[in-house]
Amino acid sequence: MTDTESTPVRSMDRLREIAGVAARAANAHNTQPWELRFRSDHVEVGWRTQYALGPSDPAHRDLRLSLGTYVESLLICAAEAGIPVRWEPDFDVDATRVGRLRPDEWPTASPRSVADVEGRRVWRGAWKREQVPAEALHRARRTAEEAGFRVAVVPTQAARPLLVRAYHWFFGDAGIAAELLAWARLSPRHPEYRRDGLNDVMLVLSRAEALAMRMFFAPPVYRALRPLGLVRLLTTLSSGATRGEGVVLVILGKGNDPADEVEAGRLVTRLWLDLFRDGIHVHPQSHVIDCPGTVGDLARLCGATDGERPLVFFRVGYPATDPAARPRHPRRESAEHISA
Ligand SMILES: Cc1cc2nc3c(=O)[nH]c(=O)nc-3n(C[C@H](O)[C@H](O)[C@H](O)COP(=O)(O)O)c2cc1C
């Protein structure tokens, strides 16, 4: 093979350099499920089944969304590094694959940057009263339309009763509670504290709350206290995402093709980075869509028509305290996201 022929393949190898930054992508429970598989003439993007959630992601929608957020982050980082790649979706559940990155002739430009990817973070704390400007909401709607989806803007007051019901369902399920505890890193002494999962600081828990969570979610205590009002207590403590006056954005898609959920995940990254650049923060809440008792009402609230269904639900707004004062959720070393 001549030098010229090998160049595109060599440029694919440079994806190893950006894999670590791209892993800053938002992902459910911070399990970082993605895997880059280097083949002779392309790079496959897939997932490791041990990082797929169980009861907390019953339809594996969050898994596919999280793989999409990663693909989009990779493409943004590749564009800035001048690596010419194109994305070829090819979802295959048996091959645990969502698609391939192939060498392209020219690098693609992106309006979003590596700094955006690195800076973005989730916000689970309290919100200011300040409202998200209409222009930011218009832009989100436009970006969604360009990607073949729709964004519905729902007032928090209308969304809140659904969120409360969904939390009740969420905390009432022993499997979901156990999985949340398994991915919670409630003290810096946890062996995986600097690698993955949900840490006490970014869950916005005080030391006492972290301690209480560890205690309440331990299976024997959970079983004993569940009939005595534990679920109601946890629901009250956790429904902050729709408190106050503000808005929730809901991404709606059509049909049931799992590959579309990967594309919706790519859209999540675009929307989130655009909002983040304007100082607007995001708190996704998956269980409103997972809960069989709320998803239909949410669809109605969004005016869903013609086979549309909600895929992502997130509060947007301005944090009441400085999010940058909190250490970010960690990521595993980039080598751990790469196979071969
Ligand atoms: C598909 C998806 C679903 C998510 N669902 C929730 C959720 O239900 N509740 C929540 O607090 N955060 C949720 N998140 C945010 C993740 O927990 C967060 O991205 C992850 O912990 C990494 O933190 P970072 O975004 O600050 O890097 C979700 C993120 C994604 C991409």
The ligand as a Tripos MOL2 file, in Angstrom:
@<TRIPOS>MOLECULE
LIG
   31    33     1     0     0
SMALL
NO_CHARGES

@<TRIPOS>ATOM
      1 C1        -30.0690    9.4900   27.9850 C.3       1 LIG1
      2 C2        -29.7520   10.1670   29.2830 C.ar      1 LIG1
      3 C3        -30.6110    9.9980   30.3560 C.ar      1 LIG1
      4 C4        -30.3440   10.6310   31.5690 C.ar      1 LIG1
      5 N1        -31.2410   10.4970   32.6000 N.ar      1 LIG1
      6 C5        -31.0220   11.1610   33.7520 C.ar      1 LIG1
      7 C6        -31.9790   11.0940   34.8090 C.ar      1 LIG1
      8 O1        -33.0190   10.4480   34.6960 O.2       1 LIG1
      9 N2        -31.7160   11.7680   35.9540 N.ar      1 LIG1
     10 C7        -30.5610   12.4990   36.1100 C.ar      1 LIG1
     11 O2        -30.3700   13.0930   37.1660 O.2       1 LIG1
     12 N3        -29.6350   12.5820   35.1180 N.ar      1 LIG1
     13 C8        -29.8400   11.9420   33.9500 C.ar      1 LIG1
     14 N4        -28.9280   12.0330   32.9320 N.ar      1 LIG1
     15 C9        -27.6760   12.7780   33.1360 C.3       1 LIG1
     16 C10       -26.5320   11.8060   33.4220 C.3       1 LIG1
     17 O3        -26.7020   11.2030   34.6860 O.3       1 LIG1
     18 C11       -25.1900   12.5420   33.3150 C.3       1 LIG1
     19 O4        -24.9910   12.9050   31.9740 O.3       1 LIG1
     20 C12       -24.0390   11.6580   33.7810 C.3       1 LIG1
     21 O5        -24.1110   11.4360   35.1640 O.3       1 LIG1
     22 C13       -22.6870   12.2810   33.4780 C.3       1 LIG1
     23 O6        -22.5710   13.5400   34.0720 O.3       1 LIG1
     24 P1        -22.2280   14.8300   33.2110 P.3       1 LIG1
     25 O7        -23.3450   14.9850   32.2120 O.co2     1 LIG1
     26 O8        -22.2020   15.9600   34.2020 O.co2     1 LIG1
     27 O9        -20.9150   14.6130   32.5460 O.co2     1 LIG1
     28 C14       -29.1720   11.4200   31.7070 C.ar      1 LIG1
     29 C15       -28.3160   11.5800   30.6120 C.ar      1 LIG1
     30 C16       -28.6030   10.9620   29.4080 C.ar      1 LIG1
     31 C17       -27.6890   11.1530   28.2340 C.3       1 LIG1
@<TRIPOS>BOND
     1     1     2 1
     2     2     3 ar
     3     2    30 ar
     4     3     4 ar
     5     4     5 ar
     6     4    28 ar
     7     5     6 ar
     8     6     7 ar
     9     6    13 1
    10     7     8 2
    11     7     9 ar
    12     9    10 ar
    13    10    11 2
    14    10    12 ar
    15    12    13 ar
    16    13    14 ar
    17    14    15 1
    18    14    28 ar
    19    15    16 1
    20    16    17 1
    21    16    18 1
    22    18    19 1
    23    18    20 1
    24    20    21 1
    25    20    22 1
    26    22    23 1
    27    23    24 1
    28    24    25 2
    29    24    26 1
    30    24    27 1
    31    28    29 ar
    32    29    30 ar
    33    30    31 1
@<TRIPOS>SUBSTRUCTURE
     1 LIG1         1 GROUP 0 **** ****
